[in-house]
Amino acid sequence: MQYRQLGDSGIEVSAISLGSWLTYGVGVDDSAGRACVDAAFDVGINFIDTSNVYGRGAAERFLGDVLEGRPRGSYVLATKLFFPMTETDKGLSAAQVATQIDASLQRLRTDYVDLYQCHRYDPDTPLEETMEALSEVVRSGKARAIGFSEWSPEQIEAAVALAPPHVKFVSSQPQYSLLYRRVEAKVIPISIANGIGQIVWSPLAMGVLSGKYAPGATPPAGTRAAGDDAAFMKLYMTDAVLEAVQKLKPVADKAGCSMAQLAIAWVLAQPGITSAIVGASRPEQLRETAKAADLAIDPALLAEAAAILEGVRVS
């Protein structure tokens, strides 16, 4: 497994990170989830990402249970806040930051998280208030570093301008893949200039880049597109996109890897990318995906993959 520094934090994380949205504590049986976490450690993944809102605390509780007994220094743990936990507990106010970090630590059964992230921007709270509250979390030792997810270029620049005196962000968690590249224009350049690393989610475009969905065909039973996530995937589930994705198969064959490995290897080869978050409901799925971190694919093949999808990108 390859390891990279997270922004200018000094924290080293695996190039593949384990995510927990819609899986652990919620959609995946605990025994299968535990097997996936064990497999993550087996393949060298040391970076685990979650959020207080995943299963309204269920994902954090699961991780707190499954990680108990492992040396705390053997893994890097990240969680988030912003989305409603109750009708009144939401956002990034100072009171919420103080409340939610303590609740997350209790569920995770740890004294600190390595990375505490703003799950979105809060337009109802002054940015200065949020940054001061996050800085206090770091100064108190409850988090080693802070980050954000899906902030606009203007919001990022405004936060960077407040540090110092406030603690600086070291990470960004955007959606990014061969099919979704919006952050390349401004977010990634701003981040590189300010020591902020990208921890990207959905590097497989919700599984579409694995090639499992055939154009014109009903999604296979048990897949995300056949379940409750279908609404999230409409942009990707067009015949034009699916037909183009199938053209990646010969490229993956030339690279000696699967289509999923090719897509993740492309992400990891892009400027400013620190880690790609992957989900897994089965250990073997994770072991196969994790191999992407160590692939040495000819840059010409990665460029060919990007060119194939250029005309059907959703962003």
Buried (B, 14 or more C-beta within 10 A) or exposed (E): BEBBBBBEBEBEBBBBBBBBBBBBBBBBEEEBBBBBBEBBBEBBBBBBBBBBBBBBBBBBBBBBBBBEEEEEEEBBBBBBBBBEBEEEBBBBBBEBBBBBBEBBBEBBBBEBBBBBBBBBBBEEBEBEBBBBBBBBBBEEEBBBBBBBBBBEBEBBBBBBEBBEEBBBBBBBBBBBBBBBBBBBEBBBBBBBEBBBBBBBBBBBBBBBBBBBBBBEEEBEEEBBBEEEBBEBBEBBBEEEBBEBBBEBEEBBEBBEBBBBBBBBBBBBBBEBBBBBBBBBBEBEBBBBBBBBBBBEBEEEBBEBBBEBBEEBBBE
